[in-house]
Amino acid sequence: MSSTAEKYTEETVTWVHTWVPEKLFSFRTTRFSGLRFAPGQFLRLGVRKISAGKPDEIAWRAYSVASANYEEHLEFFSIVIPDGEFTSELKRLKVGDSLYVEKQPYGFLTTSRFETGKDLWLLSSGTGLAPFLSILWDPEVWQRYENIVLVHCVRDAEELVYQETIHSYCEQELLSDFCKFQDKKLTYIPIVTRGPSDFKLKDRIPLLIRNGELERSAGIKFDPERSRIMICGNPEMVDDTRKCLGEFGYKTSRRSQPGQIAVENYW
């Protein structure tokens, strides 16, 4: 085996689910038994460039893991980019097909970035929801934080995916004990910025922080002593939200300087 091949394993697609045709889908693959990752981290996936007539070439992209780090499978959430080099190949995959998964996990969007805190805010847009789904499968997170707020901002209501999963966390055997003595351990806040919807919030996350609407919707105040804030989504949302929080004195957490914010640019 070459040194390059030793860096990844060939896995099999076991499940594909379309959320929005030609736009959003999720899929699962088998998992190499030696793969280890922390909830919130991402992996590099590889697909052969069949449609480009170059089956010997592999296109690679980073994808956050949406499944729990203790599951036997890996789950990913993807957008379809028209004529995209990677997703054009990825969306063709069916159950039984193969793709490649690097053995090395990446990223710092993990709760280990925070030394203290009581309220965990998970702010996402689009497919930036994926790492937070993985984080919410972690019993340690539910034990550590008194309140968890999951925010998912999308353009159209049909993009508010994983509803069943989000609303069932407290019913899971591993997590239910942490919800017994609290009416609302997890608060889910959906945001739709375009088109008609039944959801109250319709503005971008930074504006909702500035005008206080996000706090009012959650029923929880932002507090530098208590709040630990994770941000994942498109770069504009991530940058604007981080700058907005910076105006209120929040800082990105680093190894040498603990703070209140952890960030991942999903693109």
C-alpha positions in Angstrom: 0.0 0.0 0.0 1.3 3.4 -0.9 1.9 6.1 1.7 -1.0 8.1 0.0 -3.4 5.2 0.2 -2.5 4.7 3.9 -4.0 8.1 4.6 -7.6 7.1 3.7 -9.9 4.1 3.6 -12.4 3.1 1.0 -15.9 3.1 2.5 -19.4 2.0 1.2 -22.5 4.2 1.0 -25.2 2.5 3.1 -28.0 5.2 3.0 -29.0 8.2 1.0 -31.8 10.7 1.8 -32.9 13.6 -0.3 -34.2 16.6 1.6 -34.6 19.0 -1.2 -34.3 17.6 -4.8 -31.1 18.8 -6.6 -30.2 20.9 -3.5 -29.8 19.1 -0.2 -29.2 15.5 0.8 -27.6 13.4 3.5 -25.8 10.1 3.2 -24.1 7.5 5.4 -21.1 5.3 4.9 -19.4 2.4 6.6 -16.7 3.5 9.1 -13.1 2.3 9.5 -12.9 0.8 13.0 -9.7 2.8 13.7 -11.2 6.2 12.9 -11.5 8.5 15.8 -12.9 12.1 15.9 -14.3 14.5 18.3 -17.9 15.7 17.8 -17.8 18.9 15.7 -14.7 17.9 13.7 -14.7 17.3 9.9 -13.2 14.7 7.6 -11.9 14.9 4.0 -14.0 12.8 1.6 -12.9 11.7 -1.8 -14.9 10.7 -5.0 -13.6 9.6 -8.3 -14.2 12.1 -11.2 -16.2 9.7 -13.4 -18.3 12.4 -15.1 -15.2 14.3 -16.0 -13.8 11.2 -17.8 -10.9 11.0 -15.2 -11.7 7.9 -13.1 -8.1 7.7 -11.9 -8.4 11.2 -10.3 -10.0 11.8 -6.9 -11.7 15.0 -5.9 -11.5 15.8 -2.2 -13.6 18.1 0.0 -14.0 18.7 3.8 -17.3 17.5 5.4 -18.3 17.8 9.0 -19.6 14.6 10.5 -23.3 14.7 11.5 -23.4 11.4 13.3 -22.2 10.6 16.8 -18.6 9.8 17.3 -19.6 6.4 18.8 -21.7 5.2 15.9 -20.5 2.4 13.6 -21.4 4.5 10.5 -20.5 8.0 9.4 -23.3 10.5 8.3 -22.8 13.7 6.3 -25.1 16.5 5.1 -24.4 18.1 1.7 -25.6 20.8 -0.5 -25.6 20.3 -4.3 -23.5 22.9 -6.1 -24.5 23.1 -9.8 -21.6 21.8 -11.9 -19.5 21.5 -8.8 -16.4 19.3 -9.2 -17.1 17.4 -6.1 -20.9 17.4 -5.5 -21.5 16.6 -9.2 -19.9 13.2 -8.4 -21.2 12.9 -4.9 -24.9 13.3 -5.8 -24.5 10.4 -8.2 -23.6 8.0 -5.4 -26.1 5.2 -4.6 -26.3 2.6 -1.8 -23.4 0.2 -2.5 -21.1 2.7 -4.2 -17.7 3.6 -2.7 -16.1 6.8 -1.6 -12.9 7.6 0.3 -12.5 8.9 3.8 -9.3 10.3 5.2 -8.3 8.8 8.5 -7.2 12.1 10.0 -9.9 14.3 11.5 -9.6 18.1 11.4 -11.1 21.2 13.0 -11.4 23.0 16.3 -15.2 23.4 16.5 -15.4 21.2 19.6 -16.5 21.9 23.1 -13.0 21.2 24.4 -12.3 24.8 23.2 -14.2 26.0 26.3 -12.9 25.7 29.8 -16.1 26.9 31.5 -19.7 28.0 30.7 -23.2 27.0 31.4 -25.2 28.0 28.3 -24.1 26.5 24.9 -25.2 28.4 21.8 -25.0 26.6 18.5 -25.4 29.1 15.6 -25.6 27.6 12.1 -26.7 28.4 8.6 -27.4 25.9 5.8 -25.3 22.7 6.0 -23.4 24.3 8.9 -25.9 22.4 11.0 -24.0 19.1 10.5 -21.3 19.4 13.2 -23.9 20.6 15.8 -26.0 17.4 15.2 -22.9 15.4 16.1 -22.2 17.6 19.2 -25.8 17.1 20.3 -25.3 13.3 20.3 -22.6 13.6 22.9 -23.9 12.9 26.5 -21.0 14.9 28.0 -22.4 18.1 26.4 -25.9 17.5 27.9 -24.3 16.9 31.3 -22.0 19.9 31.2 -24.3 22.6 30.1 -27.5 23.8 31.8 -29.0 25.2 28.6 -28.4 24.4 24.9 -29.7 26.6 22.1 -29.6 25.3 18.6 -30.1 28.0 15.9 -30.5 27.1 12.2 -30.8 29.9 9.7 -31.9 29.0 6.1 -33.3 30.9 3.1 -36.5 28.8 2.6 -38.6 26.7 5.0 -38.0 23.5 3.1 -34.3 23.7 4.1 -35.1 23.3 7.8 -34.0 19.6 7.7 -33.4 17.0 10.5 -36.5 18.1 12.3 -37.3 14.6 13.6 -33.7 14.2 14.9 -33.6 17.6 16.6 -36.9 17.0 18.4 -36.0 13.5 19.5 -32.7 14.1 21.3 -34.3 14.2 24.7 -36.0 10.9 24.0 -32.8 9.0 23.3 -31.7 6.5 25.9 -28.2 8.0 26.4 -29.6 11.6 26.7 -33.0 11.3 28.4 -31.6 11.3 32.0 -30.2 14.8 31.4 -33.7 16.1 30.4 -35.8 14.7 33.2 -35.6 17.6 35.6 -35.7 20.5 33.1 -38.6 21.5 30.9 -36.4 22.8 28.1 -32.8 21.6 28.2 -32.6 22.1 24.4 -34.1 25.1 22.7 -34.4 24.9 18.9 -34.7 28.2 17.0 -35.4 27.9 13.2 -34.9 31.1 11.1 -36.2 31.5 7.5 -34.9 34.6 5.7 -36.9 34.4 2.5 -40.4 33.5 1.4 -43.4 32.8 3.4 -43.2 30.7 6.6 -44.8 30.1 9.9 -41.6 30.9 11.8 -41.3 34.1 13.7 -37.7 35.0 13.1 -36.8 36.1 9.5 -33.6 38.1 9.8 -29.9 37.1 9.7 -28.3 35.9 12.9 -26.1 39.0 13.5 -29.0 41.3 13.3 -31.1 39.1 15.6 -28.2 39.2 18.1 -28.0 43.0 17.9 -31.7 43.7 18.3 -32.1 41.2 21.1 -34.6 39.0 19.2 -32.5 35.9 19.5 -32.2 36.2 23.3 -35.9 36.8 23.6 -36.8 33.8 21.4 -34.5 31.6 23.4 -35.5 33.0 26.8 -31.8 33.1 27.7 -29.5 36.2 27.9 -26.1 36.3 26.3 -23.6 36.5 29.2 -19.8 36.3 28.9 -19.6 34.4 32.1 -22.1 31.7 31.1 -22.4 31.8 27.3 -20.2 29.6 25.1 -21.0 30.2 21.4 -20.2 28.0 18.4 -20.6 29.2 14.9 -20.7 27.3 11.6 -22.0 28.1 8.1 -21.2 30.2 5.1 -18.2 32.5 5.6 -20.2 35.7 5.5 -22.5 34.6 8.3 -19.6 33.3 10.4 -17.5 36.5 10.0 -20.5 38.9 10.6 -21.6 36.9 13.6 -18.1 36.8 15.1 -17.7 40.6 14.5 -21.1 41.3 16.1 -20.2 39.3 19.2 -16.8 40.9 19.3 -18.6 44.3 19.7 -20.1 42.9 22.9 -16.8 41.8 24.2 -16.8 38.1 23.2 -13.5 36.6 22.0 -12.6 33.6 20.0 -11.2 30.8 22.2 -7.6 29.8 21.6 -5.2 27.4 23.3 -3.2 30.3 24.8 -6.2 32.5 25.5 -9.6 30.9 26.4 -12.6 32.8 25.1 -16.3 32.4 24.5 -16.4 31.7 20.7 -15.5 28.7 18.6 -15.8 29.0 14.8 -15.7 26.8 11.7 -15.9 28.2 8.1 -17.9 25.5 6.3 -16.7 26.5 2.8 
